[in-house]
Amino acid sequence: MEVGVRSPKRQQIIRLSQRLLKIALGLLVLGLVFGVGFYGVLFAVAPRPVAKAYHQWGVPFQKCLECHQSGNHAPLMTHRPVRFCFPCHRPREDQKK
């Protein structure tokens, strides 16, 4: 066999592996796009509390859980408790003046 000439079987294997690599890369990119979009939507629809003394960045999450897990004076949390609130639930200014 000449140097630099590949057999038809080897060429077929190379084409197949290139095709599979392109498919895997496409699925990875598609998964990343859907993942970022999904979390973007979750951040966009998270309720934004009115900025009060207890709805500020420095408040520890245990204080949030005290109110939002009891349901007495605040709406119940609709998700599992996490160690941070404000990346999703950004305080907003009060509209009533």
N, C-alpha and C positions, 0 to 999 in steps of 0.2 A: 504494500500500500504506500502511496506517495505521502510525503511529509506535508502536513497542513490540510489534507483532505479527510473529511469525516465520513463515516459510514452513514447510510440513510437511517439506520436504527438509532444511532447516536444523535443525529440531527432531530429526529422525532422526539427523543427524550428531552433534548435541550429545549425545543419549542414548547413541549408540554410543561416543563418546569417553569419556563418563563411565563406562560399563560397562568399557571397556578399562583405564581408570585404576584402577578398583576391583580388577580382576583382577590388574593389575601390582602394586598395593600389597599385595594378599593373598598373592601369590607371594613378594614380598619379606619380609613378616612370617613366612611359613611357612619360608622359607630361613634366616632369622635364628634361629628357634626350633630348627630341626633342627641348625644349625651350633653353637649354644650347647650343645645337648644332646649332640651328638657329642663336642665337646671336654670337656664335663663328665664323660662316661663315660670318656674317655681319661685324664683326671686321676684319676678314682676307681680305675681298675684298674692304674695304674702301680705297680710294686713299690716298697715302702718299705724301704730298707736300715736295718740296725741302726745306731744312733748310735755311731760309733767316731770316733777322731781323724781318720781319712781320709774319713768321711762327715759332714762339717760344712759349714755355709754358706760359710765362708771359703776352702774348698779350690778352687783354680783348676780349670777343666774339663779342662785338659791332664792333670792328675793322674788324673782319672776315666778319661780315654781311654787312658792308659797301661795301666791294669789291665783295663778292660772291652773293649778291642779285641784284646788279646793272648789272653785267655781262659785264662791260666795259673792265676790264683788267684781270679778273679772270673767271674761269668757274662757271656757275650757280650752286647753291646748288640743289641737287636732292631730298632733304628731308626737313622736317620742321626745322626751326631754334631751336637749343637747347642752353643751357647756357654753354656748354663745347664743344670743338672741338677735343682736342688732345688725349683723351682716344681712339678714333677711328682713327683719322687722325694723326698718329705719324709722325713728320718730319723725313726725311731721308737725308743722306749726298748726295751732288751733285756727280753724276757719271762722269761728264765731267771735266777733269783736264788738 
